[in-house]
Amino acid sequence: MNMKNGMAGILGVVTLVGVIALVGCSQKSATEPAKPAGVAEKAGAALDQAAEKSVETSKAVAEKTGEVVNNAAAKTEAVAEKAVEKTGEGLENAGEAMENTGSNLQK
């Protein structure tokens, strides 16, 4: 019986704490005037705004970086194509020169 009384007492205390928490955290009524924001609430709001600005700035920087990378890649591709073209022309010229040299040696 003693164990049942102890459990009932614990259950009573937990219930009482729950009721107090619900009453203390309940939503304020519409007729109750709004209290001015406290220091912690103002600081929290400022932190939220700073975080939002940081996210927006980070997104803008990421987008700009992506554009720069894409532009650089396009320019690099164009330069590489020209280099391949010039290398091909150089090889053709070298081949022609070798043919001419071979023809001259046979004469």
FENMOUR-V906936 format. One record per residue. N is the residue number from 1. SS is DSSP state (H for helix, E for strand, L for the rest). PSI is psi as a letter, one per 30 degrees, with the letter a starting at -180 (* if undefined). Layout:
# FENMOUR-V906936
n->N ss->SS psi->PSI
n->N ss->SS psi->PSI
This chain:
# FENMOUR-V906936
n->1 ss->L psi->e
n->2 ss->H psi->e
n->3 ss->H psi->e
n->4 ss->H psi->e
n->5 ss->H psi->e
n->6 ss->H psi->e
n->7 ss->H psi->e
n->8 ss->H psi->e
n->9 ss->H psi->e
n->10 ss->H psi->e
n->11 ss->H psi->e
n->12 ss->H psi->e
n->13 ss->H psi->e
n->14 ss->H psi->e
n->15 ss->H psi->e
n->16 ss->H psi->e
n->17 ss->H psi->e
n->18 ss->H psi->e
n->19 ss->H psi->e
n->20 ss->H psi->e
n->21 ss->H psi->e
n->22 ss->H psi->e
n->23 ss->H psi->e
n->24 ss->H psi->f
n->25 ss->L psi->g
n->26 ss->L psi->l
n->27 ss->L psi->k
n->28 ss->L psi->k
n->29 ss->L psi->l
n->30 ss->L psi->f
n->31 ss->L psi->f
n->32 ss->L psi->k
n->33 ss->L psi->k
n->34 ss->L psi->k
n->35 ss->L psi->k
n->36 ss->L psi->k
n->37 ss->L psi->k
n->38 ss->L psi->l
n->39 ss->H psi->e
n->40 ss->H psi->e
n->41 ss->H psi->e
n->42 ss->H psi->e
n->43 ss->H psi->e
n->44 ss->H psi->e
n->45 ss->H psi->e
n->46 ss->H psi->e
n->47 ss->H psi->e
n->48 ss->H psi->e
n->49 ss->H psi->e
n->50 ss->H psi->e
n->51 ss->H psi->e
n->52 ss->H psi->e
n->53 ss->H psi->e
n->54 ss->H psi->e
n->55 ss->H psi->e
n->56 ss->H psi->e
n->57 ss->H psi->e
n->58 ss->H psi->e
n->59 ss->H psi->e
n->60 ss->H psi->e
n->61 ss->H psi->e
n->62 ss->H psi->e
n->63 ss->H psi->e
n->64 ss->H psi->e
n->65 ss->H psi->e
n->66 ss->H psi->e
n->67 ss->H psi->e
n->68 ss->H psi->e
n->69 ss->H psi->e
n->70 ss->H psi->e
n->71 ss->H psi->e
n->72 ss->H psi->e
n->73 ss->H psi->e
n->74 ss->H psi->e
n->75 ss->H psi->e
n->76 ss->H psi->e
n->77 ss->H psi->e
n->78 ss->H psi->e
n->79 ss->H psi->e
n->80 ss->H psi->e
n->81 ss->H psi->e
n->82 ss->H psi->e
n->83 ss->H psi->e
n->84 ss->H psi->e
n->85 ss->H psi->e
n->86 ss->H psi->e
n->87 ss->H psi->e
n->88 ss->H psi->e
n->89 ss->H psi->e
n->90 ss->H psi->e
n->91 ss->H psi->e
n->92 ss->H psi->e
n->93 ss->H psi->e
n->94 ss->H psi->e
n->95 ss->H psi->e
n->96 ss->H psi->e
n->97 ss->H psi->e
n->98 ss->H psi->e
n->99 ss->H psi->e
n->100 ss->H psi->e
n->101 ss->H psi->e
n->102 ss->H psi->e
n->103 ss->H psi->e
n->104 ss->H psi->e
n->105 ss->H psi->e
n->106 ss->H psi->f
n->107 ss->L psi->*
